[in-house]
């Protein structure tokens, strides 16, 4: 039995003790054994053997399951093991709106973050035919959700995580875009605009852009109509044109708000749906709070990340390399682990259990990429780094897909599997021929297999790894961590790769270390673009830019993101609105992907 302490940083031990440690666990290896034993209970045969293999996978932070798994598996807590959910469609009447609010509250009570598409709610000023009342619009109802979240999770070491999306052709889109200019409101929401290819084409042409909403039953047109496939509808619906704006003006407004307030982000919804392996039966219009999992109503995030630094051989040496064979082996076992989570987890709502079990979505990804690159002697912004990252992700993709096919042969395909439709999806068309052939012959266990999450808290747990595919934020920094009593504790931290360098008695910093603010913004996008074709869900990635970046340069990043085929884009520029909240003594503006917001 190992006796060495896995923790090299006090903040990591603190994270374990306050977020993931169960009662009477003397060390984190006891936590790993607890989790491994719990996840192995999904196995019919050889549970002890599988528990041992899962514990080895978890050992020394080689595989980092989502935080809800670490915190809840094998405990008697009535919690879900899924990090986040997209909730059901919000029907446009008061009874169903508040039923949706209740479902969200129950889900958050069990530990899950939530995402919503508010596009189904009537625009402000619309008169309801049945009652004569005037609709207040989707943003007004978002305030109710925000208050619920603040009340439900007002104490403790985690903050509520919510995502709100709205279509770019909804009549209230401008109100939605400007909502976060007041730094005191909607603090528990991340906001993203659903941007279509048609809208981007209209922006390019400086064309008119109609803002529309579907006719309700019994309503008459009273003006021109267009057809749109609306959120929640399987077929195009007749929509009344509320007004017409210039697409370029609206786009400018979206990006100016993002420049000034760091929100909204954008989701390129057409690539999301084209790539979807269930494109024949789902219309995706919402994501989990950090954006790496586009999900249908009641869909869930079953997440885990492979720690790339754990697979580096001879770090900092002339012969440093990534052990791709070991990475593939770990990915194979991690798929089985995450598939088992579906069967052993509790679910806040029966609809969530049904959705998870009929499609068996999982999201296996990577973390520690930037630190692994430093250990390998590569700069994050180099072509060689992008090639290495893509090779690592391809290794994970191929091993994970083969593992899911193997599970289908052993345990059966996911119940909603349709071979021809699956193989016709944009993502499946890029799979290697042998994998496509194996899916055709045997099916696959999981509808989706891969996602790159922010992995912020679990990477901090693993001795302050660089999180997800983000660059190293800083060689040394102060990190504020939310305590159980709602206060913050400040820790001085050193980046993982820097700490390894210093352990070897070397002075200064590793020569290839480059911090996030030193990286050209386009290099951020290029790293995301190098990996997105290899990921069937999506990637959580924040492009950090300097406060003095010109708006035109900032705006161009979003055009580049669309041109590169990305599924979304979030750019963070330090700004007075964000800074005003950061200076408050009693809390901070917990923006997208902060460790209090990722339901980790």
CORRAUR-V588083 format. One record per pair of residues at least 12 apart in sequence whose ideal C-beta (glycine too) atoms are under 7 Angstrom apart, sorted by the first residue. I is the first residue (numbers start at 1). J is the second residue. D is the distance in whole Angstrom. If there is no record, write none. Layout:
I;J;D  I;J;D
This chain:
2;29;7  6;28;6  6;60;6  6;61;7  7;463;7  8;463;5  8;499;6  9;463;5  9;464;6  9;493;6  10;491;7  11;460;6  11;464;7  11;479;6  11;481;7  11;491;4  11;493;5  12;460;6  12;461;5  12;462;7  12;463;5  12;464;7  14;481;7  15;457;6  15;460;6  15;461;5  15;481;7  16;28;5  16;461;6  18;157;5  18;483;7  18;484;6  19;67;7  19;71;6  19;157;6  19;457;7  20;70;4  20;71;5  20;461;7  22;34;6  22;75;5  31;70;7  32;55;5  32;58;4  32;59;6  33;55;5  34;73;7  34;74;4  35;58;7  35;65;7  35;69;6  35;70;6  35;73;4  35;74;6  36;51;5  36;54;4  36;55;4  36;58;6  37;51;5  37;74;6  38;73;4  38;74;3  38;344;6  39;54;6  39;73;6  39;337;6  39;340;5  39;341;6  39;344;6  40;54;6  41;344;6  42;340;4  42;343;4  42;344;5  53;333;6  54;337;6  57;330;6  57;333;5  57;334;7  57;337;7  60;310;6  61;307;5  61;310;6  61;462;4  62;307;6  62;310;4  62;330;6  63;304;6  63;306;6  63;307;7  63;330;6  63;334;5  64;304;7  64;305;5  64;307;6  64;367;6  64;455;6  64;458;4  64;462;6  65;304;4  66;83;4  66;303;4  66;304;6  66;600;7  67;83;7  67;457;6  67;458;6  67;600;4  68;80;6  68;81;5  68;82;6  68;83;5  68;111;5  68;599;7  69;81;5  69;341;6  72;111;7  78;110;7  78;346;6  79;110;5  79;111;4  79;346;7  80;110;5  80;111;6  80;112;5  80;345;6  80;346;5  80;347;6  80;348;6  81;341;5  81;345;4  82;112;6  82;300;4  82;301;6  82;302;6  82;345;6  83;112;7  83;113;6  83;301;5  83;303;5  83;599;5  83;600;6  84;112;6  84;113;4  84;114;7  84;115;7  84;161;7  84;288;4  84;289;6  84;301;4  84;599;5  85;107;6  85;112;5  85;114;6  85;298;7  85;299;7  85;300;5  85;352;6  86;115;4  86;286;5  86;287;7  86;288;7  86;295;4  86;296;7  86;297;6  86;299;5  87;100;6  87;103;6  87;104;6  87;107;7  87;114;5  87;115;7  87;116;5  87;297;7  87;298;7  88;100;6  88;103;7  88;297;4  88;298;6  88;351;6  89;120;6  89;232;4  89;297;5  90;116;7  90;118;7  90;120;5  90;121;6  91;120;7  92;120;6  92;121;6  92;122;6  97;141;6  101;144;6  101;145;6  101;148;6  103;349;6  104;145;6  104;148;7  105;148;6  105;152;6  106;348;5  106;349;7  107;348;4  107;349;7  108;149;6  108;152;5  108;153;7  108;160;6  109;152;6  110;346;7  110;348;4  112;348;6  112;599;6  113;161;3  113;162;7  113;288;6  113;289;4  113;599;3  114;162;5  115;162;7  115;163;4  115;286;5  115;287;5  115;288;5  115;289;6  115;295;7  116;164;6  116;286;6  117;165;5  117;231;5  117;285;4  117;286;4  118;138;4  118;142;6  118;164;6  118;166;5  119;166;5  119;167;4  119;170;5  119;231;4  119;285;7  120;231;5  120;232;6  121;137;7  121;138;4  121;141;6  122;135;4  122;213;6  123;135;7  123;137;6  123;170;7  123;171;4  123;172;5  123;213;6  123;242;6  124;136;6  124;137;3  124;172;6  129;218;6  129;219;6  137;172;5  137;175;7  138;166;6  138;172;6  139;172;6  139;175;5  139;176;6  139;179;6  142;164;6  142;186;6  142;189;6  143;185;7  143;186;7  145;162;7  146;186;5  146;187;7  146;188;5  146;189;6  149;162;6  149;188;4  150;188;6  155;485;7  155;486;5  156;484;6  157;482;5  157;483;6  157;484;5  158;596;6  159;188;7  159;482;7  159;590;5  159;596;4  159;597;6  160;188;5  161;289;4  161;597;5  161;598;6  161;599;5  162;188;5  162;189;5  162;289;6  163;190;5  163;192;7  163;286;7  163;287;6  163;288;6  163;289;4  164;189;5  164;191;5  165;192;5  165;194;5  165;267;6  165;285;6  165;286;5  166;193;6  166;194;7  167;194;5  167;231;7  168;193;5  168;194;6  168;195;5  168;196;6  168;199;5  169;210;7  169;211;6  169;212;6  169;228;7  170;211;7  170;213;7  171;211;4  171;213;6  171;242;4  171;243;7  173;193;7  173;211;7  173;250;7  174;253;6  176;191;7  177;193;7  177;253;6  177;254;5  177;257;5  177;264;6  178;257;6  179;191;7  180;261;5  180;263;5  181;257;7  181;260;7  181;261;6  181;577;7  183;577;5  183;580;6  183;581;5  183;589;6  187;589;6  190;263;7  190;289;6  190;592;5  191;263;5  191;264;4  192;264;5  192;265;4  192;266;6  192;267;5  192;291;7  192;568;7  193;254;6  193;264;5  193;266;5  194;267;5  194;269;5  194;285;6  195;266;5  195;267;7  195;268;6  195;269;7  196;269;6  196;270;6  197;270;4  199;247;6  200;562;6  202;247;4  203;247;5  203;248;5  203;251;5  206;246;7  206;248;5  207;247;6  208;244;5  208;246;7  209;244;7  209;245;5  209;246;7  209;247;4  209;250;6  210;226;6  210;241;5  210;244;5  211;242;5  211;243;5  211;245;6  212;226;6  212;228;6  212;239;4  212;240;6  212;241;5  212;242;6  213;239;6  213;240;6  213;242;6  214;230;5  214;237;4  214;238;7  214;239;5  215;238;5  215;239;7  215;240;6  221;240;6  222;240;7  223;240;6  223;241;6  224;241;5  225;238;5  225;239;6  225;240;6  226;239;5  226;241;6  227;239;7  231;285;5  254;266;7  255;554;7  255;555;5  255;558;6  258;571;6  259;551;6  259;554;5  259;573;6  260;575;6  260;577;6  261;575;6  261;577;5  261;578;7  262;572;5  262;573;7  262;575;6  262;578;5  262;591;6  265;291;7  265;568;6  265;569;6  265;570;4  265;592;7  266;558;6  266;568;6  266;569;5  267;287;7  267;567;7  267;568;5  268;562;6  268;566;7  268;567;6  268;568;6  269;285;7  271;565;6  271;567;5  272;284;5  272;294;5  272;567;5  274;426;5  275;425;7  275;426;4  275;427;5  276;425;6  277;422;5  277;425;4  277;427;6  277;428;6  277;447;6  277;448;6  277;536;6  278;359;7  278;447;5  279;425;5  280;418;7  280;421;4  281;416;7  282;296;5  284;296;6  288;301;5  289;597;6  289;598;7  289;599;6  290;453;7  290;454;5  290;540;4  290;592;7  290;593;5  290;598;5  291;538;6  291;540;5  291;568;5  291;570;7  292;363;7  292;451;5  292;452;6  292;453;5  292;537;6  292;538;5  292;539;6  292;540;4  293;363;6  293;451;5  293;537;5  293;538;7  294;537;7  294;538;6  296;355;7  298;349;7  298;351;4  298;352;5  298;355;4  299;355;5  299;361;7  300;352;6  300;355;7  300;356;5  301;363;6  302;338;5  302;341;5  302;342;6  302;361;6  302;362;5  302;363;6  303;363;5  303;451;7  303;453;5  304;334;6  304;337;7  304;338;5  304;364;6  305;365;5  305;366;6  305;367;4  305;453;6  305;455;5  305;458;7  306;327;7  306;330;6  306;331;6  306;334;6  306;366;5  306;396;6  307;367;6  307;368;5  307;462;6  307;465;6  308;366;5  308;368;5  308;369;6  308;372;4  308;392;6  309;368;4  309;371;5  309;372;5  309;375;6  309;465;6  309;496;6  311;323;5  311;326;5  311;327;5  312;372;6  312;375;4  312;376;6  315;375;4  315;500;6  316;375;6  316;377;7  316;501;7  316;504;7  316;510;7  320;375;6  320;376;5  320;377;6  322;372;7  322;376;7  322;388;7  322;392;6  324;395;5  327;392;7  327;395;5  327;396;7  328;395;5  328;399;4  331;364;6  331;396;5  331;399;4  331;400;5  331;403;7  332;399;5  332;403;4  334;364;5  335;362;7  335;364;6  335;400;5  335;403;4  335;404;6  335;449;7  336;403;7  336;407;6  338;362;4  338;364;6  339;360;6  339;362;6  339;407;6  339;445;6  339;446;6  342;356;5  342;357;6  342;360;6  358;414;7  358;415;5  358;416;5  359;414;5  359;416;5  359;447;4  360;414;4  360;445;6  360;446;5  360;447;6  361;446;6  361;447;5  361;448;5  362;446;5  362;448;7  362;449;6  363;450;7  363;451;3  363;453;7  363;537;5  364;396;7  364;400;5  364;449;6  364;450;6  365;450;6  365;451;5  365;452;4  365;453;6  366;392;6  366;393;6  366;396;6  366;452;6  366;469;7  367;455;4  367;459;5  367;465;6  367;467;6  367;468;5  368;459;7  368;465;4  368;466;6  369;389;6  369;466;7  369;469;5  370;466;4  370;470;6  370;471;5  370;472;5  371;465;6  371;466;5  371;472;7  371;495;7  371;496;5  371;497;4  373;385;5  373;388;7  374;497;4  374;510;5  374;512;6  374;513;5  375;497;6  375;500;7  376;388;7  377;512;5  378;512;6  379;512;5  379;514;5  380;471;5  380;514;5  380;519;6  381;514;6  381;519;5  381;520;6  381;523;4  386;526;6  386;527;6  386;530;4  389;469;7  389;527;6  389;530;6  389;531;6  390;530;5  390;531;6  390;534;7  393;531;5  393;534;4  394;534;5  397;450;6  397;534;5  398;432;7  398;435;7  400;449;5  400;450;6  401;431;7  401;435;5  401;449;6  402;435;7  404;444;5  404;445;5  404;446;5  404;449;5  405;438;5  405;439;6  405;442;6  405;444;5  407;445;4  408;442;5  408;443;4  408;444;5  408;445;4  409;442;5  411;445;6  413;443;3  413;444;6  413;445;6  414;445;6  414;446;6  414;447;5  416;447;7  417;443;5  417;444;7  419;439;7  419;440;6  419;443;7  422;439;7  423;436;6  423;439;6  423;440;6  427;536;5  430;533;6  448;536;5  448;537;5  449;536;6  450;535;5  450;536;5  450;537;6  451;535;6  451;537;4  451;538;6  452;468;6  452;469;6  452;531;7  452;535;6  452;539;4  452;540;6  453;468;6  453;540;6  454;467;6  454;468;5  454;540;5  454;593;4  454;598;5  455;467;5  455;468;5  456;593;6  456;595;4  456;598;6  456;600;6  457;595;4  457;598;7  457;600;4  458;600;6  460;595;6  463;496;5  464;493;5  464;494;7  464;495;6  464;496;5  465;496;5  466;495;7  466;496;7  468;540;6  469;527;6  469;531;6  469;539;7  469;541;6  470;516;7  470;541;7  470;542;7  471;514;7  471;515;7  471;516;4  471;519;6  472;495;5  472;497;7  472;513;6  472;515;6  472;516;7  473;515;7  473;516;5  474;495;7  474;515;6  475;495;5  475;498;5  475;509;6  475;513;6  475;515;7  476;494;5  477;493;6  478;490;5  478;491;7  478;492;6  479;491;5  479;493;5  482;596;5  497;510;6  497;513;7  498;510;7  498;513;7  516;544;5  517;544;6  517;546;6  521;543;5  521;545;5  521;557;6  522;560;7  524;541;7  524;543;4  525;543;6  525;557;6  525;560;6  525;561;6  525;564;6  528;541;5  528;566;6  529;564;4  529;566;6  532;565;7  532;566;6  532;567;7  538;567;5  538;568;6  540;593;6  542;570;5  542;572;5  542;592;7  542;593;6  543;557;6  543;570;7  543;571;5  543;572;7  544;572;5  545;571;6  545;573;5  547;573;6  547;574;4  547;575;7  549;573;6  554;571;7  554;573;7  557;569;7  557;571;6  570;592;6  578;591;7
